Amino acid sequence: MKVADVIVGAEESFDNLLKRFNKKVQQDRILAELRRREHYEKPSVRRKRKRAASRRGAARVRK
């Protein structure tokens, strides 16, 4: 799992630091990965979910 590194700038407020940290976490998709790993998912369920996502993407492209 990745770690989000944010370096504190001189005279930087905590609000700005927190905003940059949250943006970094979203860009690195850390929370999405954490939610995905929260519970074990059987390989058959994982394949079924990926196929459904693929179908949704294909339907979105056709519109």
Secondary structure as the mmCIF struct_conf table of DSSP 4:
data_model
#
loop_
_struct_conf.conf_type_id
_struct_conf.id
_struct_conf.beg_label_comp_id
_struct_conf.beg_label_asym_id
_struct_conf.beg_label_seq_id
_struct_conf.end_label_comp_id
_struct_conf.end_label_asym_id
_struct_conf.end_label_seq_id
HELX_LH_PP_P HELX_LH_PP_P1 ILE A 7 GLY A 9
TURN_TY1_P TURN_TY1_P1 ALA A 10 GLU A 11
HELX_RH_AL_P HELX_RH_AL_P1 PHE A 14 GLN A 27
TURN_TY1_P TURN_TY1_P2 ASP A 28 ARG A 29
HELX_RH_AL_P HELX_RH_AL_P2 ILE A 30 ARG A 37
BEND BEND1 GLU A 38 HIS A 39
HELX_RH_AL_P HELX_RH_AL_P3 PRO A 43 ARG A 62
#
